[in-house]
Amino acid sequence: MPSLDEAYDRDRFTERDPRRVAGGLCLGAAGALAVLAAIILVAVAGDTTLAKAQSGVLAGLGVPAMFLAVVLVLPASTRTRLGVVAGSVLSVAGVWLFWQAYPMRWTRTADSMAFETVMVYGLGGAVALWFVFSAVASFRRRNNPQGTVELEVVRQGETKTVEVSRDRYRRIVSDGGDASDVIRELEE
């Protein structure tokens, strides 16, 4: 049986590749910096068309980068990672459409591309966000029993492993019984 120190090890990289975590943190930081740079660029030189276009591209690429960073850091399934990649690719396609359309075909023209651009980017963002939400919602902590509790009972040098449901475990320990009551209840 592990000691309490081993059971509650605070090492953040026990089940994850440290390179993946570092890559995710770098990608997330780059995405956040891109959005921040876009805000600063608009604040400083917001009157020019080029500054607006560059800010749109920076912010447009920064958001999917942050979505990708989340699933890179979390232990997510391949399906979830592919979903975020697909949503991010759609978002990047929306950024490309924005770069092609702004400012000449953005609004107030017969062949405006603003709606199509926003729809492609929005759909990509929605898909990526859905899969990020899925990754965060399904993230399980290491010590969460997820429905069953596995107990090791050591009695007179003999170890017995017993799995009980969470509800049964709560009934056993909630009445304040001592260890012998718990062992007797588990052996039944």
Order of alpha helices (4+ residues) and beta strands (2+ residues): alpha-alpha-alpha-alpha-alpha-beta-beta-alpha-alpha
